[in-house]
């Protein structure tokens, strides 16, 4: 775990992903795509039918969030992370299609961890309970797919200095597992 904050820009290259280690604090700038469980289900169905995805997966970062409506003059409302386990059923299949970076909160199952290792991905943790603070990192928000899902639609977020921590690195080291082994909180 490094002592400083590493600045990264999306999309992330395979080399950039491999250089990051569990516990690294990140400041992300670039584009994040939002997607929660309903959107993940639709993406998986699209993949099964051989349809084109609504955004390029390679190096992209998907943030598990269902933001609240924006106040006048704001790009987005509160934008705190959703529990990632809700996406576990779909994540390995999407990673097989090229998705590499996922952002949410909480631990992931063994199948997702194997997919992260196999496909050279990352799972990043955003701080729960800091939804209003995280929203300050969002410069713009545009719905790009599934508008009928409302807050669960897929959005393209332009972010600057979005805070996250590497929770599972490309080698499979898991911050939640390390804390459990040390007797810490889950």
C-alpha positions, 0 to 999 in steps of 0.5 A: 500500500502506497502512502500517497494518492495515485492519479489515473485517467480512464480508460485504463490500459492493461499496464496501468491496471497491473501497476496498481496494488490493493490499498492504493488510494486513487484520484480518477479523472476521465469517464465513468459509466454508471450501471446497477443490477437492472442495467447489468441484467440488460447488458448480459442479455444483450451480450447473449444475443450478440448485440453491441454494448452501449459503450466500449468496455476495454479499459472503461470503469463502471461505477455502481451507482443510482444517482439522485436527480441533480439540483439546478446547476449541478451535474448530478445529485448524490452519487454514492456507491451501491453494494457491489455484490448485486452485480456479482452474477453478471460481472464475470461474463461482462469481464469476458467481453472486455470490462476491466474496472468496477467501482462500488462498495463491499466485498465480491464473490470468489467467481468475480475475484477469479474473473478479475485475475483471469482478465487483468481487472480491478475492483475499486471501492468508493466510500459509502456515506459520502454521496454528496462529496463524491458528486462534487467530482462529477463534471457532467452526466449524460444518459446513454442507455436504458433511460426507462430505468430512471436512476438505474439508466447507464450514464456517461459521467465525466469526473475529475479527482473521483476518490477510490481505493483499490480493493481487489487488484489484478493479482487477486489481492483483496483488501476485505479478505486481508482485513478479515484475516487481521480480525478487522471489520468487514 
